[in-house]
């Protein structure tokens, strides 16, 4: 079970990295061609482009955060459930 959760974390992290790389590529393109951006007044177009990628990145970051929190909660919770169930299986039967 935890193996599958960690695989999900890894898959989500890879998706997050792809979106971050996409945003960084766009920002590098803007910085490298800043004169053309200013000359032809592409600021709003490039700003919209960056904002769209950033919104996509935020969605992936939130999903990763939720998944990470769930995994952490389960890792903390599973030993407690195991110890409680172990205590109940070894409980002495009641004698009337």
N, C-alpha and C positions, 0 to 999 in steps of 0.2 A: 504494500500500500504506500509506504513512504517512498519507495523507489519510483512509483508512478508520479507521485507528487513532485519529486525532484526532477523528473523528466519534464513535467509540465513547466516547472520553474525555468529549466534550461531552455525549453522551446520559447517561452515568453521572453526570456532575456535575449535570445537571438533575434526575435522580432523587434524588440526594443532597440537593439544595436543597429539594425537595418534602418529604422526610422531616424535615429540620431545621426547616422552617417549621411542620410539623405539631406537632413537639415544642415549639417556642416558643409556638405558639398554646395548647397545653394548659397550659404553665407560666404564661402570662399569665392564663388563665382561673382557675387555682388562686390566683395572687397577688391577682387582683381580687376573688375571692370567698372569701378566707381565713377570714372570720368564719363563713360558712356551712359551710365545710369543717370547721372546728374545732367548731362548734355541733352539727352532725349526725354527727360522727366519721367523716368521709369520707377521712381520711388514708390508710388502707390502700388503699381503692379508687382514689384519685387516684395513689398511689404505684405501684400495679400498672399503671395506665394509662400513666404516664410511663415505667415500666420496659419495657413492651411496645414503645412507640415508640422508646425508646433502643436496644433490641436490634435492631429493624428498621434503625435508623440505623447501628449498628455493622456490620451485614452489608453495607450499601451502601458504607460507608467502607472496609471491607476489600477489597471488589471494586474500588473505585476505586484503592486503593493497589497492588493486584496489577497492574491494567491500566496504571497510571502507571509502575510499575517495568519492566514488559515493554516499554513504548514507549521508555523511557529506554535500556534495554539494547539494543534494536534500533537505535536512533539511533546509539549508540556502536559497534555491531558491524558495521553495513552498510558503512561506509567501509573497514574492515579487510578484509572479504571482497572488496570490489571491488578493492582494491589488490593483494591476493594473486592473485586471478583474472587481473588485468591482467598481473602479472609472469609468470604461467604461460603466457599466450597469446603473449608476446613472447620466450619462452625459445628459445635456439638449439638446433636439433636436434643430437643426438649423432652424431658421425662415428666409425665403427669403423675 
